[in-house]
Amino acid sequence: MKITIVSPLFNAHATILQCIGGLKNQSFTDFEVIFVDSSPNSYTKEIIMQNSNYKLISSVKKLSSQSARNLGAKHAQGEILVFLDPDCIPDKDWLLNLYESFKKGYTVVGGSINCFPGNYWAGVAHIEKFWMWLPNGKSRILKMFPSANFSIKKKLFDDLGGFYEKYEAADIEFCYRIADQKIEMLFNSRAVVSHIHNIKFIDLIKLRYDRGKQYADMKINRMRWSKYKSLIYIISSPFVPWYNLIHWMFVCINRKYASMYFLSFPTLLLCEYTWYFGQNIYYAKHVIGKSL
């Protein structure tokens, strides 16, 4: 077995059928799929069982996405682990393009993430979360990838101990550990999945705030940020969102996402300030020595 695809599921019944359709359509066929489901109902499980023969691991206890990925990896038979979110639809040559990168000698490969057609908030959420991994760009070395479309040699994954389950931003932390080993991580822009976004404005704002806190938690506890670094970050944060969005503008224009970017700009700016506000709450507590 060359590849094992691992997907964590929690109330994924709205998108899992489209995900399965993409998996069945792959041009590369030497793979297995392991779904790890901890939904409180049987809706997702029934869809999988009725529409595929893919392996399903069920948990009566709710699992975090990183815990579910680690559990799936333990049961994997493939030489390569590929992590895919259940709200992502892989293109036909997705696995083939990932595998070609491993044949060239890479041990960690991330793919690009396209936006599945949706409403205004889908576009905002996509650029806010995945601007760095939009399709239509050149393949290149990057320092981090989201676990929505991420692959790694199983031996390396096991040697590194998998995802740290105490961090919500576990995929970012995991990439830091890979970088500590001086391992190059390739971004293959041709390995494309389309992400389905079903989110409302208030949920998006809450998500960016929570993710900001999670990111700061990881920086302080994993990266051992000093109080001085935290203070500098707080002081500079009012200006950083504008810098980011200017950079994103050129990226989106280059990747054929210009119209979505300009339509989304006001809300993107609000999301960025929300992200930094979430971080700064955590950094401020760190600076004054309050328990985190």
C-alpha positions as CSV (number, residue, x, y, z in Angstrom):
1,M,0.0,0.0,0.0
2,K,1.5,3.3,-1.1
3,I,-0.8,5.9,0.5
4,T,-3.2,6.1,3.4
5,I,-5.7,8.9,3.5
6,V,-6.9,9.9,7.0
7,S,-9.9,12.2,7.5
8,P,-11.3,13.3,10.9
9,L,-15.1,13.5,11.0
10,F,-17.5,15.3,13.3
11,N,-21.0,16.0,12.0
12,A,-19.6,15.9,8.5
13,H,-22.8,14.5,6.9
14,A,-23.3,17.7,4.8
15,T,-20.1,17.3,2.8
16,I,-18.8,13.8,3.2
17,L,-20.6,12.4,0.1
18,Q,-18.9,15.0,-2.1
19,C,-15.5,14.1,-0.5
20,I,-16.1,10.4,-1.2
21,G,-17.0,11.2,-4.8
22,G,-13.7,12.9,-5.2
23,L,-11.8,10.0,-3.7
24,K,-13.5,7.5,-5.9
25,N,-12.5,9.5,-9.0
26,Q,-8.7,9.5,-8.3
27,S,-6.4,8.6,-11.2
28,F,-3.9,7.2,-8.6
29,T,-5.5,4.0,-7.2
30,D,-3.0,2.5,-4.7
31,F,-4.5,4.0,-1.6
32,E,-6.7,3.2,1.4
33,V,-9.0,5.6,3.2
34,I,-9.5,5.7,7.0
35,F,-12.3,7.9,8.3
36,V,-12.3,8.6,12.1
37,D,-15.8,9.6,13.2
38,S,-16.7,10.9,16.6
39,S,-20.1,12.4,15.7
40,P,-22.9,12.3,18.3
41,N,-25.2,10.7,15.7
42,S,-25.0,8.1,12.9
43,Y,-25.7,10.4,9.9
44,T,-22.1,10.6,8.7
45,K,-21.5,6.9,9.4
46,E,-24.5,5.8,7.4
47,I,-23.5,7.9,4.3
48,I,-20.0,6.4,4.3
49,M,-21.3,2.8,4.7
50,Q,-23.9,3.3,2.0
51,N,-21.5,4.9,-0.5
52,S,-18.1,3.3,0.0
53,N,-16.1,0.4,1.4
54,Y,-13.6,2.8,3.1
55,K,-12.5,1.9,6.6
56,L,-14.4,3.6,9.4
57,I,-13.2,4.0,13.0
58,S,-15.9,5.2,15.3
59,S,-15.5,6.8,18.7
60,V,-18.3,7.4,21.3
61,K,-16.1,10.1,22.8
62,K,-15.7,13.4,20.8
63,L,-12.2,13.6,19.4
64,S,-10.3,16.7,18.5
65,S,-9.3,16.8,14.8
66,Q,-5.7,16.2,15.8
67,S,-6.6,13.2,18.0
68,A,-8.7,11.7,15.2
69,R,-5.8,12.1,12.8
70,N,-3.4,10.4,15.2
71,L,-5.8,7.6,15.7
72,G,-6.2,7.1,12.0
73,A,-2.5,7.2,11.4
74,K,-2.0,4.3,13.9
75,H,-4.1,2.1,11.7
76,A,-2.5,3.1,8.5
77,Q,-0.9,0.6,6.2
78,G,0.5,3.1,3.6
79,E,4.0,4.3,3.3
80,I,2.7,7.9,3.0
81,L,0.0,9.5,5.1
82,V,-2.2,12.0,3.5
83,F,-4.5,14.1,5.6
84,L,-7.7,15.4,4.1
85,D,-10.6,17.3,5.7
86,P,-14.1,15.9,5.0
87,D,-15.3,19.3,3.7
88,C,-12.7,19.1,0.9
89,I,-13.2,17.6,-2.6
90,P,-10.0,16.3,-4.2
91,D,-9.3,16.9,-7.9
92,K,-8.9,13.8,-10.1
93,D,-5.1,14.0,-10.1
94,W,-4.7,15.1,-6.5
95,L,-3.1,11.9,-5.2
96,L,-1.0,11.4,-8.3
97,N,0.5,14.8,-8.0
98,L,1.3,14.3,-4.3
99,Y,2.9,10.9,-5.1
100,E,5.0,12.3,-7.9
101,S,6.6,14.7,-5.4
102,F,7.5,11.9,-3.0
103,K,9.0,10.0,-5.9
104,K,11.3,13.0,-6.3
105,G,12.6,12.5,-2.8
106,Y,10.5,14.9,-0.7
107,T,9.2,13.5,2.6
108,V,6.6,16.3,3.4
109,V,4.3,17.7,0.7
110,G,1.3,20.0,1.0
111,G,-1.2,20.7,-1.7
112,S,-3.2,23.8,-2.8
113,I,-6.7,24.6,-1.6
114,N,-9.3,25.9,-4.0
115,C,-12.6,27.6,-2.9
116,F,-15.6,25.5,-3.7
117,P,-18.3,27.9,-5.1
118,G,-20.4,29.4,-2.4
119,N,-21.7,32.7,-1.0
120,Y,-19.8,35.9,0.0
121,W,-18.8,34.5,3.4
122,A,-17.3,31.4,1.8
123,G,-15.0,33.7,-0.2
124,V,-14.0,35.7,2.9
125,A,-13.3,32.6,5.0
126,H,-11.3,31.0,2.2
127,I,-8.9,33.9,1.6
128,E,-8.6,34.5,5.3
129,K,-7.6,30.9,6.1
130,F,-6.0,29.7,2.9
131,W,-4.5,32.6,1.0
132,M,-1.0,31.1,1.2
133,W,-2.1,27.8,-0.5
134,L,-4.3,29.0,-3.3
135,P,-3.9,27.1,-6.6
136,N,-2.5,28.4,-9.9
137,G,0.9,29.3,-8.4
138,K,4.3,27.7,-8.7
139,S,5.4,24.8,-6.6
140,R,7.9,25.9,-4.0
141,I,9.3,25.3,-0.5
142,L,7.1,26.6,2.3
143,K,7.4,26.5,6.1
144,M,3.9,25.4,7.0
145,F,0.7,23.8,5.7
146,P,-2.8,23.2,7.0
147,S,-3.8,19.7,7.7
148,A,-6.7,19.9,5.2
149,N,-4.3,18.9,2.4
150,F,-1.1,17.6,3.9
151,S,1.0,14.5,3.3
152,I,4.1,13.0,5.0
153,K,6.1,9.8,5.1
154,K,4.5,7.6,7.8
155,K,7.9,6.8,9.3
156,L,8.7,10.5,9.7
157,F,5.3,11.1,11.2
158,D,5.8,8.3,13.7
159,D,9.3,9.4,14.5
160,L,8.0,12.9,15.3
161,G,5.3,11.6,17.5
162,G,2.4,12.8,15.4
163,F,0.3,15.9,16.2
164,Y,0.5,17.3,19.7
165,E,-3.1,16.9,20.8
166,K,-3.0,19.6,23.4
167,Y,-2.6,22.3,20.7
168,E,-5.6,23.4,18.6
169,A,-3.1,24.8,16.1
170,A,-1.6,21.4,16.0
171,D,-0.8,21.5,12.2
172,I,1.2,24.7,12.6
173,E,3.1,23.3,15.6
174,F,3.8,20.1,13.7
175,C,5.3,22.0,10.8
176,Y,7.6,23.8,13.3
177,R,8.9,20.5,14.5
178,I,9.5,19.3,10.9
179,A,11.4,22.6,10.2
180,D,13.5,22.0,13.4
181,Q,14.7,18.8,11.7
182,K,15.9,20.9,8.7
183,I,13.5,19.0,6.4
184,E,12.2,20.8,3.3
185,M,8.4,20.9,2.9
186,L,7.3,21.1,-0.7
187,F,4.1,23.0,-1.8
188,N,2.8,21.2,-4.9
189,S,0.3,23.6,-6.4
190,R,-1.1,21.0,-8.8
191,A,-2.3,18.8,-5.9
192,V,-5.6,20.5,-5.5
193,V,-8.6,20.1,-3.2
194,S,-11.7,22.3,-3.2
195,H,-12.8,23.4,0.3
196,I,-16.5,23.7,1.0
197,H,-17.3,26.6,3.4
198,N,-20.6,26.8,5.1
199,I,-20.2,29.6,7.6
200,K,-22.0,32.6,8.9
201,F,-20.5,36.0,9.7
202,I,-20.7,35.7,13.5
203,D,-19.2,32.2,13.3
204,L,-16.3,33.4,11.2
205,I,-15.5,36.2,13.6
206,K,-15.6,33.9,16.6
207,L,-13.4,31.4,14.7
208,R,-10.7,34.0,13.9
209,Y,-10.8,35.2,17.6
210,D,-10.4,31.6,18.9
211,R,-7.7,30.7,16.4
212,G,-5.8,33.8,17.4
213,K,-5.8,32.8,21.0
214,Q,-4.8,29.2,20.0
215,Y,-1.9,30.5,17.9
216,A,-0.6,32.7,20.7
217,D,-0.9,29.8,23.1
218,M,1.3,27.7,20.8
219,K,3.8,30.6,20.4
220,I,4.2,31.1,24.1
221,N,4.3,27.5,25.2
222,R,5.8,25.7,22.2
223,M,8.1,28.5,20.9
224,R,8.9,29.8,24.4
225,W,8.2,33.4,23.5
226,S,9.6,35.9,26.0
227,K,7.4,38.6,27.6
228,Y,9.5,41.1,25.5
229,K,8.5,39.4,22.2
230,S,4.9,39.4,23.3
231,L,5.0,43.1,24.1
232,I,6.6,43.9,20.7
233,Y,3.9,41.9,19.0
234,I,1.1,43.8,20.8
235,I,2.6,47.2,19.9
236,S,3.1,46.3,16.2
237,S,-0.2,44.5,15.7
238,P,-2.4,47.6,14.7
239,F,-0.3,47.9,11.5
240,V,0.3,44.3,10.6
241,P,-3.2,43.5,9.2
242,W,-2.7,46.3,6.6
243,Y,0.7,44.9,5.6
244,N,-0.8,41.4,5.4
245,L,-3.7,42.4,3.2
246,I,-1.4,44.3,0.7
247,H,0.7,41.1,0.4
248,W,-2.5,39.0,0.0
249,M,-3.7,41.3,-2.8
250,F,-0.7,40.5,-5.0
251,V,-1.0,36.8,-4.2
252,C,-4.7,36.8,-5.1
253,I,-4.2,38.7,-8.3
254,N,-1.5,36.3,-9.3
255,R,-3.6,33.2,-8.4
256,K,-6.7,34.5,-10.2
257,Y,-8.6,35.3,-7.0
258,A,-8.6,39.1,-7.5
259,S,-12.4,39.6,-7.7
260,M,-13.0,37.5,-4.6
261,Y,-10.2,39.4,-2.8
262,F,-11.5,42.9,-3.6
263,L,-15.1,42.0,-2.8
264,S,-14.0,40.5,0.5
265,F,-11.5,43.2,1.6
266,P,-13.6,45.1,4.3
267,T,-14.5,41.8,6.0
268,L,-11.0,40.4,5.6
269,L,-9.6,43.5,7.4
270,L,-12.1,42.9,10.2
271,C,-11.2,39.2,10.4
272,E,-7.5,40.1,10.6
273,Y,-8.0,42.6,13.4
274,T,-10.1,39.9,15.2
275,W,-7.3,37.4,14.8
276,Y,-4.7,39.8,16.3
277,F,-7.1,40.8,19.0
278,G,-7.4,37.2,20.0
279,Q,-3.6,36.8,20.1
280,N,-3.1,40.0,22.0
281,I,-5.4,38.9,24.8
282,Y,-3.1,36.0,25.4
283,Y,0.1,38.0,24.9
284,A,-1.1,40.7,27.4
285,K,-1.7,38.0,30.0
286,H,1.7,36.7,29.4
287,V,3.3,40.2,29.7
288,I,1.6,40.9,33.1
289,G,2.3,37.5,34.3
290,K,-1.3,36.4,34.6
291,S,-1.9,32.6,34.5
292,L,-2.8,31.5,31.0
